[in-house]
Amino acid sequence: MPNRVRNLLLALAILTSACASDNAPRQETSELAEFCRKLPRPAYAQFEKHLASNDWFEVYEVAADTYAIYEPFQWQEVISYLIVGADRALLFDTGNGIADIRAVVDQLTARPVTVLNSHSHIDHIGGNYQFDDIRVMDTAFTRLRSRGVDDDSVRLEASPVALCKPLPNGLTAEDHVIRAFSPTGTIADGDQLDLGGRMLEVIAIPGHTEDSMALLERATGFLWTGDSYYAGPIWLFADETDMQRYRASLERLVALAPGLTALFPAHNTPREPPSQLTEVLQAFDQVMAGEMAAEPAWDDAVSFDFGSFGFLVRRDLLPKAEMQE
């Protein structure tokens, strides 16, 4: 079995554990079948599915004029967010690029749309090419990813081992690529975007990647966290991950928590309580202090489970003298 496929199956096993409820029956199934059986997650039951939903995307209004565009049939469970103001709309991430996210956005708003990406990993920039106004962080990683990605890691994301249903519109794994896109401007920490009655502030939170950002709406206490926090194993695994910067960014988000009312993460569940940020920072410090035993994930990764979230970490990013198993 190729290493990438094996690692994906092991990741699915970790995610299946994170999806499970205390009284969910255990079945002798493959990791993928068990994972798919639990989707969409119970958290979506509190929201009404919007008519803009289709065979690939499920759309939920998670707050007034705020839409979670969820991809539940692919193992990443990516959530992109459309935030609509009186004059403009902002799309925070564009998903895997497997299906037509622009068609969904056009059903939700007729206002001009600006795209920002929580970061430039492939599962968050896949639909960028469909939009005319894309603002990006001015980093080397962002510039590299804007050229598109066409390799085995992208094709794996559209392969049967990563899917809970067939691909839409005749797409095949062999055809799936992340298309190049042309940024129309840059965005930086502290910049504000006025959507008309809604003001969003960019918070630079490098660590998961160098171009990671959060969005803050101070008037409502809403914070969009990207991949720096979500309910599930938080991936701190890529070559571009920087653990020290990630901790500093968590600390910055925790400082915002007293003024927050809701978190909107980029994977798994669409709305979480702000108290989770403090718990994540405390848990991260326990991991880095060697106070938590690591569970093997695959050859070069270990996982740490804290119940409603966890960390999936590349071994060489942990303090060598303190890592336990």
C-alpha positions as CSV (number, residue, x, y, z in Angstrom):
1,M,0.0,0.0,0.0
2,P,1.5,3.4,-0.9
3,N,2.5,5.4,2.1
4,R,0.2,8.3,1.3
5,V,-2.8,6.0,1.2
6,R,-1.8,4.2,4.3
7,N,-1.4,7.5,6.1
8,L,-4.8,8.7,4.9
9,L,-6.4,5.5,6.3
10,L,-4.7,6.0,9.6
11,A,-5.8,9.6,9.7
12,L,-9.4,8.4,9.0
13,A,-9.1,6.0,12.0
14,I,-8.1,9.0,14.2
15,L,-11.0,11.1,12.8
16,T,-13.5,8.3,13.3
17,S,-12.6,8.2,16.9
18,A,-13.1,12.0,17.1
19,C,-16.5,11.7,15.3
20,A,-17.8,9.0,17.7
21,S,-20.5,9.8,20.3
22,D,-20.3,8.0,23.7
23,N,-23.2,5.7,22.9
24,A,-22.6,5.2,19.2
25,P,-22.6,1.5,18.3
26,R,-19.2,0.1,17.2
27,Q,-19.2,-1.8,14.0
28,E,-16.6,-4.0,12.4
29,T,-16.1,-1.8,9.3
30,S,-13.2,-0.3,7.4
31,E,-11.9,3.1,8.7
32,L,-13.5,4.9,5.7
33,A,-16.9,3.2,6.1
34,E,-17.0,3.9,9.8
35,F,-16.0,7.5,9.1
36,C,-18.7,8.0,6.5
37,R,-21.4,6.4,8.6
38,K,-21.1,9.3,11.1
39,L,-21.5,12.1,8.6
40,P,-22.8,14.8,8.6
41,R,-21.8,15.3,12.2
42,P,-24.5,15.8,14.9
43,A,-23.5,19.4,15.3
44,Y,-25.3,20.2,12.0
45,A,-28.7,19.1,13.4
46,Q,-29.1,22.5,15.2
47,F,-29.0,24.3,11.8
48,E,-31.5,24.1,8.9
49,K,-30.0,23.0,5.6
50,H,-30.3,25.8,3.0
51,L,-31.9,25.3,-0.4
52,A,-28.6,26.1,-2.0
53,S,-27.3,22.7,-0.9
54,N,-26.6,20.2,-3.7
55,D,-25.1,16.8,-4.2
56,W,-21.7,17.8,-3.0
57,F,-22.1,20.9,-0.7
58,E,-24.4,21.2,2.3
59,V,-25.1,24.8,3.2
60,Y,-26.2,26.0,6.6
61,E,-26.9,29.5,7.9
62,V,-24.9,29.4,11.1
63,A,-25.7,33.1,12.0
64,A,-27.5,35.9,10.3
65,D,-26.2,36.3,6.8
66,T,-23.4,33.9,7.6
67,Y,-23.3,30.6,5.7
68,A,-21.2,27.5,6.2
69,I,-20.6,25.7,2.9
70,Y,-19.7,22.2,4.0
71,E,-18.1,19.3,2.0
72,P,-19.2,16.3,4.1
73,F,-18.5,13.6,1.5
74,Q,-14.7,14.1,1.4
75,W,-12.5,13.1,4.4
76,Q,-11.3,16.7,5.0
77,E,-14.8,17.9,5.8
78,V,-13.8,21.4,4.7
79,I,-16.1,24.3,5.6
80,S,-15.9,27.5,3.6
81,Y,-17.8,30.6,4.9
82,L,-19.8,33.2,3.0
83,I,-20.2,36.4,5.1
84,V,-22.7,38.8,3.6
85,G,-23.0,42.5,4.2
86,A,-25.3,45.2,2.8
87,D,-22.8,46.0,0.0
88,R,-20.4,43.2,-0.4
89,A,-19.8,39.6,0.6
90,L,-16.6,37.8,1.7
91,L,-15.9,34.1,1.0
92,F,-13.5,32.7,3.5
93,D,-11.9,29.7,1.7
94,T,-13.1,28.0,-1.4
95,G,-12.8,24.3,-0.5
96,N,-11.3,21.4,-2.3
97,G,-12.1,22.4,-5.9
98,I,-13.9,19.2,-6.4
99,A,-17.3,20.8,-7.2
100,D,-18.5,24.2,-8.3
101,I,-18.5,26.4,-5.2
102,R,-19.2,29.5,-7.3
103,A,-22.6,28.2,-8.3
104,V,-23.5,27.8,-4.6
105,V,-22.2,31.3,-3.7
106,D,-24.3,32.8,-6.6
107,Q,-27.4,31.3,-5.1
108,L,-26.7,32.8,-1.7
109,T,-25.9,36.4,-2.8
110,A,-25.8,38.7,-5.8
111,R,-23.4,41.1,-4.1
112,P,-19.7,41.4,-5.3
113,V,-17.6,38.7,-3.6
114,T,-14.1,39.0,-2.2
115,V,-12.2,35.8,-1.5
116,L,-9.8,35.4,1.4
117,N,-8.1,32.1,2.4
118,S,-7.6,31.1,5.9
119,H,-4.3,29.7,4.5
120,S,-3.1,28.2,1.3
121,H,-3.3,24.5,1.8
122,I,-4.9,22.7,-1.1
123,D,-8.3,22.0,0.6
124,H,-8.9,25.7,1.1
125,I,-7.9,27.3,-2.2
126,G,-9.5,24.8,-4.7
127,G,-12.2,27.1,-5.9
128,N,-10.2,30.4,-6.0
129,Y,-9.8,30.3,-9.7
130,Q,-13.6,30.9,-10.1
131,F,-13.5,34.3,-8.5
132,D,-12.3,37.7,-9.7
133,D,-11.3,39.4,-6.4
134,I,-8.8,37.4,-4.4
135,R,-6.8,39.0,-1.6
136,V,-3.8,37.1,-0.2
137,M,-1.1,37.3,2.4
138,D,2.2,38.3,0.8
139,T,4.2,35.2,1.7
140,A,6.4,32.8,-0.3
141,F,4.1,30.0,0.6
142,T,1.1,31.8,-0.8
143,R,2.8,32.8,-4.0
144,L,3.9,29.1,-4.5
145,R,0.4,27.8,-4.0
146,S,-1.2,30.4,-6.3
147,R,0.6,28.7,-9.2
148,G,-1.6,25.6,-8.7
149,V,-0.8,22.1,-7.5
150,D,-0.8,19.0,-9.7
151,D,0.6,16.0,-7.9
152,D,-0.2,12.7,-6.3
153,S,-1.3,14.3,-3.0
154,V,-4.0,16.3,-4.9
155,R,-5.2,13.2,-6.8
156,L,-5.4,11.2,-3.5
157,E,-7.9,13.8,-2.2
158,A,-10.3,12.8,-5.0
159,S,-9.6,9.1,-4.9
160,P,-12.1,6.5,-3.5
161,V,-10.2,6.1,-0.3
162,A,-10.9,9.8,0.6
163,L,-14.6,9.9,-0.5
164,C,-17.9,9.0,1.0
165,K,-19.7,9.2,-2.4
166,P,-18.8,9.3,-6.0
167,L,-17.2,12.5,-7.4
168,P,-19.6,15.0,-9.0
169,N,-19.9,16.0,-12.7
170,G,-17.9,13.2,-14.1
171,L,-14.7,14.2,-12.3
172,T,-12.0,11.6,-11.8
173,A,-9.1,11.5,-9.4
174,E,-6.7,11.6,-12.4
175,D,-8.3,14.8,-13.6
176,H,-8.3,16.6,-10.2
177,V,-5.9,19.4,-9.8
178,I,-5.7,22.6,-7.8
179,R,-5.9,25.3,-10.5
180,A,-3.7,28.4,-10.5
181,F,-5.3,31.6,-9.5
182,S,-4.4,35.3,-9.8
183,P,-4.5,37.3,-6.6
184,T,-5.8,40.8,-7.2
185,G,-4.4,42.3,-4.0
186,T,-2.7,41.6,-0.7
187,I,-4.0,41.6,2.8
188,A,-2.1,42.1,6.1
189,D,-2.6,41.8,9.8
190,G,-5.0,44.5,11.1
191,D,-6.6,45.2,7.7
192,Q,-10.3,45.8,7.9
193,L,-12.9,45.0,5.3
194,D,-16.1,46.8,5.2
195,L,-18.9,44.7,3.7
196,G,-21.6,47.3,4.5
197,G,-22.9,47.1,8.0
198,R,-20.3,44.4,8.8
199,M,-16.7,45.1,9.5
200,L,-14.2,42.3,9.4
201,E,-10.6,42.5,10.8
202,V,-7.7,40.3,9.6
203,I,-5.7,38.6,12.3
204,A,-2.4,37.1,11.2
205,I,-1.9,33.8,13.0
206,P,1.1,32.1,11.4
207,G,2.1,28.6,12.6
208,H,-0.1,26.1,10.9
209,T,1.3,27.8,7.8
210,E,3.1,31.1,7.4
211,D,0.0,32.7,5.7
212,S,-2.6,31.5,8.2
213,M,-5.1,34.1,9.2
214,A,-8.3,34.5,11.3
215,L,-11.2,36.9,10.7
216,L,-12.7,38.8,13.6
217,E,-16.1,40.6,13.6
218,R,-15.9,42.6,16.8
219,A,-19.5,43.8,16.7
220,T,-20.8,40.3,16.9
221,G,-17.9,38.6,18.7
222,F,-17.5,36.2,15.7
223,L,-14.1,34.6,15.0
224,W,-13.3,32.5,12.0
225,T,-10.3,30.4,13.0
226,G,-9.2,28.5,9.8
227,D,-7.1,25.4,10.7
228,S,-5.6,26.9,13.8
229,Y,-8.6,25.5,15.8
230,Y,-11.3,23.0,14.9
231,A,-13.0,20.2,16.7
232,G,-10.9,17.2,15.8
233,P,-7.1,16.4,15.5
234,I,-5.5,19.7,14.6
235,W,-2.8,19.0,12.0
236,L,0.7,20.3,12.9
237,F,2.4,18.1,10.4
238,A,3.4,19.9,7.2
239,D,6.9,21.1,6.3
240,E,5.5,24.7,6.6
241,T,4.3,24.2,10.2
242,D,6.1,26.3,12.9
243,M,5.3,25.2,16.4
244,Q,6.6,28.3,18.2
245,R,4.7,30.7,15.9
246,Y,1.6,28.5,16.3
247,R,1.7,28.8,20.1
248,A,2.1,32.6,19.8
249,S,-0.9,32.7,17.5
250,L,-3.0,30.6,19.9
251,E,-2.0,33.0,22.7
252,R,-3.2,35.9,20.6
253,L,-6.5,34.2,19.9
254,V,-7.0,33.4,23.6
255,A,-6.5,37.1,24.4
256,L,-9.6,37.8,22.2
257,A,-11.7,35.1,23.8
258,P,-13.4,37.3,26.5
259,G,-15.0,39.4,23.7
260,L,-16.1,36.5,21.5
261,T,-19.4,34.8,21.2
262,A,-18.7,32.1,18.6
263,L,-15.9,30.3,16.7
264,F,-16.3,29.3,13.1
265,P,-13.6,26.6,12.2
266,A,-12.6,25.4,8.8
267,H,-13.2,21.7,9.3
268,N,-15.7,19.3,10.8
269,T,-18.2,21.5,12.8
270,P,-19.4,24.9,11.9
271,R,-19.7,26.7,15.3
272,E,-17.9,26.2,18.5
273,P,-17.7,28.0,21.9
274,P,-14.8,30.5,22.4
275,S,-13.8,28.7,25.6
276,Q,-12.2,26.1,23.4
277,L,-9.3,28.4,22.6
278,T,-8.1,28.5,26.2
279,E,-8.3,24.7,26.4
280,V,-6.4,24.3,23.1
281,L,-3.6,26.5,24.4
282,Q,-3.4,24.7,27.7
283,A,-3.3,21.3,25.9
284,F,-0.7,22.5,23.5
285,D,1.6,23.6,26.3
286,Q,1.1,20.1,28.0
287,V,2.2,18.5,24.7
288,M,5.3,20.7,24.3
289,A,6.2,20.2,28.0
290,G,6.2,16.4,27.5
291,E,3.3,16.0,30.0
292,M,1.1,14.0,27.6
293,A,1.9,10.5,26.2
294,A,1.9,10.4,22.4
295,E,-0.1,7.8,20.5
296,P,1.6,6.5,17.3
297,A,-0.2,7.7,14.2
298,W,2.1,6.7,11.4
299,D,5.9,6.4,10.9
300,D,6.7,10.1,11.3
301,A,3.6,11.3,13.2
302,V,2.0,11.0,16.6
303,S,-1.3,12.1,18.0
304,F,-2.5,13.6,21.3
305,D,-6.2,13.2,22.2
306,F,-8.0,15.8,24.4
307,G,-11.5,14.6,23.8
308,S,-13.2,17.3,21.7
309,F,-10.0,18.1,19.9
310,G,-6.4,16.9,19.6
311,F,-3.2,17.3,17.8
312,L,-1.6,15.3,15.0
313,V,2.1,16.2,15.1
314,R,5.2,15.3,13.1
315,R,7.7,13.8,15.5
316,D,10.5,16.1,14.6
317,L,8.5,19.1,15.6
318,L,8.3,17.9,19.2
319,P,11.0,18.5,21.8
320,K,13.1,15.3,21.4
321,A,14.0,15.0,25.0
322,E,10.5,15.4,26.2
323,M,8.4,13.4,23.7
324,Q,6.8,10.3,25.3
325,E,5.0,7.3,23.9
